[in-house]
Each structure stands twice: as structure tokens, then as C-alpha cells.
Amino acid sequence: MSFIYPRSYIGIIGGGQSNWQLAQAAHRMGFLVNLLVPDASDLATKEADQVIVGAPTDVQRLRQLAAASSVVIFQDEKISINSLNEAQISAKLPQGTELLAMTQDRYLEKTFLEDHNINIPPYAMAVSLADIRAAVDSIGFPSVLKPIQKGIGQAHYILKSAEDVNRLAGQLSDGSYILESWVPVSKEYAIMVTKDAQQRIQTLPVLETVAREGRFHSALAHQEMPAPLVHEIQRVATQIAENLDYQGLLGVTFFATEAGILFVDRIYPGPYQGADLYDSVTNFSQYDLQLRSLCEWPLPELYLRQAGALLSLPAKSEPQVFAQIQKRANWQFLFWPVITGVADGATIGEAMIIANDHASLIELVEHTELW
């Protein structure tokens, strides 16, 4: 790859909120956008200059996208590596497929982390109920059972007793699973890492994240996190980036126990929702950085300019959200053109709150119905 000039076409595989935001960032940088999506009414099409309707597994459509674009970009693990390889578009795909392959498969991800002596919860692979019973004997209760392949829509099971294991009979779909020890979580964190064509790595500011009812709720950026914790998160994220053959943006999420033991939760092959906060606290968005690293533009040195918080705005709280708009003159709101997600997980956008310091930030977010 070489420097990609403004007014060139960027090819994006897939739709949804993150690709809508990537397309917006591309337009701000002067690029035009080709989009490959299975649904012509997808949210991301509202920011595309040219839309190719087809599945991301459609080899002919992938070739069409690559032929019309200077670079092709994916942003999540819901992409077929076999289709990418068959399409023979590697010359236009600087991200490569190693990161994608690992983040699609929980077993590959865990063995990679384990091989590099990175702390993860105890786990075992299981195919049958007998495997699960044997694994529970060593891992213990509580534990969580997840399909090995991410993004395929299969249920996760929380196992708290032998009765829960017995109830799995007749419920499990065919396939392989990961049984993982359920570790009590005190705090959660995320960090994004960029890597350019020259393999230069940069870690972005560490974010403290909050989940509610198993879903992303909010992210906070501030200077009050303990320095040893920040340094360890940066060190692990850098180690992961150094040992993967990729270019662009990746994310790593962590959790810590009450005793301060830090575990890696998972790796993302592109943007992470909480990292949308970077736009407000560093003056560069994660989508800007993804494009810069893949289009051979120089990457800025980022630092935290101010404390900030990002709140995910659930569709079920829309009246409260609209009430906050009328009260919060200094908040920044970003709304999707259409509601994304399903049922209770549907969201309408994000709110960004800026403050001078951590204490002021917490005071601001706690005095709102959205927190």
C-alpha cells in the first residue's frame, strides 16, 4: 500500500453503527465511500457514496468492492476469512486476516494470550456434556459456557451448580464451546492500539468502562486511575499488538478483581463502542485513527486533554434522553439516523460529557437519570 489521497474511494465491508461512523470520518478526511452491505436500507448506507448490495461472504461482490476502492476495511469479526482469501483482495486489505481469525475464535484468542503469558481466567474447551462435566471439576462453579465462534448468535450459559450442567442436556447446539471460570469483577477497562505500515505501535488513553445487565453502558477517561494499572494495561496491549501481524486499529478489554488482579477479557479487530469517547477527550476519533493507519497518513501522538464520559443511550430511555437534551447545554449528543440493536439492547445514540477533573465528571454524570 502507499499514501491514499483525498477523493479516493474507501471500501467498507458491512454496515451498522460503527461503519456509519467510519464513513462519516472518511468524508471528513475527503474520501469517498463504497459500501458492501446485505441490506440496502442499512444505517451505514446513509453515509455511502456507492452501495453494493450483497453478503460479506459474496466473493464476486468483494472483488467488485476492491476493484472500485483504493483500500478495503473491515471493522468487526463478522467477516468470512475464506471469502476474503477466495476473493484474492489482499493487496487492498492492509489489515490482513490474522487478527480477524484470532478474534473470531475464542479458543485461538485464549491460546494466543496464554502463549504470551497474559493473564486470563481459567478455561477449557468442550464439545459434549461429558466434556463440560469434566471441565467443571477443575474450573469449578460459577462458570460461563460460550460457543467458540463469536458472533453466531448462540446463547451463553451461566453455570452455578451441577443442576445447571444437567439442564444443558438437549439445549446445546452442535459445535465446540469454551467453559470459563466466572471471575468476580470490580472494575473494567478498555484500550485501543494503532499500528501503521511501518509497524509503529501507539496505545491510546486507557478508558474505565461500565456494563449494566451484560451490555455496554458507559466509558470514562480521566487521570485518576492508578499509574501502575495504566502502565500494565498499556504494556499488555502493546505486547498483543507486537505479536499480531496486522495494520490499523485493535481494542483490548480488561477486568480487575477486588484484589486488583487484572485479566484480559477479549480483543477487538477494530473499533470498540466506548472508544467513541476519544473524539471528545483527545480531538481525534478512533475512526480517524483507523483511516489514517490504513491509508498511510501519519498518526498523531494522542494524550488526554480533559476528563470525559460517554453514555450509551438506550431506546427504552428515549423520553429521559430527550429531557436531558433540554437541560444539558454543554453535553454533546450523537444520534443514529435509525435505532440500532434489538429489543432491550436497542440504542439511539451516545452522549459525551466533559469536565475538568474526575470528581467533577462523576458529579455531572451521577446527577442524571441516564447514569
C-alpha positions, -999 to 999 in steps of 0.1 A, spaced: 0 0 0 10 36 -5 -3 70 6 -40 73 -3 -51 107 -14 -83 126 -6 -111 120 -31 -100 83 -33 -126 57 -26 -126 38 7 -143 3 6 -161 -7 37 -173 -43 43 -205 -44 63 -230 -19 78 -243 -8 112 -234 20 136 -196 17 135 -194 16 97 -218 46 95 -193 64 118 -163 52 98 -180 66 66 -186 99 83 -149 101 93 -139 92 57 -159 120 43 -144 145 68 -109 134 55 -120 140 19 -125 104 9 -155 88 -9 -171 57 4 -180 24 -13 -201 2 10 -208 -36 8 -239 -44 28 -265 -72 26 -294 -48 32 -299 -16 11 -317 1 40 -288 -4 64 -279 26 86 -244 29 70 -259 34 36 -269 69 46 -232 79 46 -222 59 15 -214 73 -20 -218 40 -37 -237 10 -22 -230 -26 -33 -258 -49 -20 -245 -84 -12 -234 -106 17 -199 -101 31 -193 -137 21 -201 -130 -16 -168 -134 -34 -178 -116 -65 -191 -86 -45 -159 -85 -25 -140 -83 -57 -163 -56 -71 -157 -36 -39 -119 -40 -41 -118 -31 -78 -137 2 -71 -117 11 -40 -81 22 -31 -83 3 2 -108 -22 18 -116 -21 55 -135 -43 79 -144 -34 115 -156 -65 133 -152 -102 134 -184 -110 113 -164 -114 81 -156 -146 63 -118 -152 61 -124 -179 35 -144 -154 13 -116 -128 17 -90 -153 7 -110 -166 -22 -117 -131 -35 -79 -125 -36 -80 -89 -25 -51 -90 0 -33 -61 -19 -62 -39 -10 -66 -53 26 -38 -39 47 -54 -52 80 -46 -88 69 -66 -117 83 -45 -129 113 -62 -106 138 -96 -114 123 -90 -151 126 -80 -149 162 -108 -126 173 -134 -149 156 -124 -179 176 -124 -178 214 -101 -208 217 -75 -193 194 -77 -160 213 -72 -176 246 -43 -198 235 -26 -168 219 -29 -149 252 -18 -179 272 12 -185 250 23 -149 257 18 -153 294 -10 -128 295 -34 -133 324 -68 -148 316 -94 -167 336 -91 -205 338 -108 -222 308 -113 -254 289 -127 -265 256 -157 -287 255 -177 -304 228 -201 -327 248 -219 -326 281 -193 -351 294 -165 -326 285 -184 -299 304 -188 -320 335 -151 -329 334 -141 -293 329 -162 -281 358 -144 -305 381 -112 -285 375 -126 -250 369 -154 -251 394 -186 -230 399 -196 -205 389 -185 -207 353 -198 -195 319 -202 -216 288 -198 -198 254 -196 -210 218 -161 -210 204 -171 -189 174 -181 -153 182 -210 -136 166 -230 -166 157 -260 -159 179 -257 -189 202 -266 -185 239 -242 -182 268 -249 -203 299 -241 -193 335 -234 -225 354 -237 -222 392 -243 -258 402 -243 -294 389 -281 -290 383 -273 -262 358 -250 -285 339 -276 -313 339 -302 -288 324 -279 -283 294 -289 -317 281 -310 -312 250 -302 -274 249 -268 -273 235 -264 -268 197 -238 -289 179 -203 -274 180 -174 -265 203 -176 -244 234 -153 -226 259 -160 -231 296 -145 -202 315 -143 -195 352 -166 -167 363 -143 -142 380 -160 -115 402 -154 -82 385 -146 -50 404 -136 -27 376 -135 -29 338 -112 -11 313 -105 -8 276 -77 5 255 -72 10 217 -40 4 199 -29 16 165 -2 0 143 9 16 110 26 1 79 60 6 95 48 -15 125 49 15 148 26 10 177 8 36 197 -15 30 227 -44 54 233 -55 66 267 -70 39 290 -107 40 295 -127 29 325 -158 11 313 -191 2 329 -215 -26 319 -251 -29 330 -272 -61 326 -244 -75 304 -244 -46 280 -220 -17 274 -233 13 294 -206 39 296 -169 48 294 -148 73 314 -115 89 306 -96 106 335 -62 109 351 -71 94 385 -65 57 375 -35 43 394 -3 47 374 8 10 378 -26 -2 365 -24 21 335 12 10 327 2 -26 329 -27 -22 306 -5 -3 281 22 -30 284 -2 -59 278 -19 -41 249 15 -33 233 26 -70 237 -6 -81 220 -1 -57 191 36 -66 187 28 -103 183 0 -100 157 5 -94 120 -20 -66 114 -22 -29 105 -48 -5 117 -68 -4 150 -74 -30 176 -91 -29 210 -84 -48 242 -108 -50 271 -98 -59 307 -114 -65 341 -99 -64 375 -109 -81 407 -114 -65 441 -79 -77 450 -65 -58 419 -58 -89 397 -60 -78 361 -74 -101 334 -77 -97 296 -114 -101 287 -112 -100 248 -96 -85 218 -115 -65 191 -103 -63 154 -115 -27 151 -135 -1 170 -150 -5 204 -181 15 213 -166 31 245 -137 44 225 -160 68 207 -151 90 237 -117 97 222 -132 122 198 -141 144 227 -111 139 250 -82 137 225 -96 156 195 -92 125 172 -118 98 168 -110 61 167 -123 61 131 -99 89 122 -71 68 135 -83 36 117 -83 55 84 -50 72 90 -32 40 98 -47 21 68 -43 50 43 -6 57 51 -14 91 68 8 99 98 -6 91 132 -8 119 158 5 114 193 -26 114 215 -29 124 251 -59 131 274 -68 168 270 -96 166 296 -117 142 316 -148 129 298 -176 103 299 -196 86 272 -231 73 280 -248 48 256 -284 60 251 -309 31 252 -340 33 231 -361 24 261 -350 56 279 -358 79 250 -380 102 270 -353 107 297 -327 113 269 -348 140 253 -354 156 287 -316 157 293 -311 174 259 -332 203 271 -312 206 304 -276 199 294 -262 228 273 -226 215 274 -233 179 267 -226 166 232 -252 142 217 -247 119 188 -279 101 175 -280 73 149 -304 81 120 -322 49 129 -324 29 161 -298 1 162 -299 -32 180 -328 -53 191 -353 -54 220 -339 -42 253 -304 -37 238 -315 -12 212 -298 22 213 -305 56 198 -270 72 202 -244 84 227 -239 114 250 -204 128 257 -198 148 289 -166 168 295 -152 180 329 -120 195 343 -113 165 365 -126 131 376 -145 143 407 -164 170 386 -171 144 359 -186 119 384 -207 146 399 -221 155 365 -230 120 354 -244 109 387 -269 137 387 -287 124 356 -314 98 351 -292 82 324 -265 71 349 
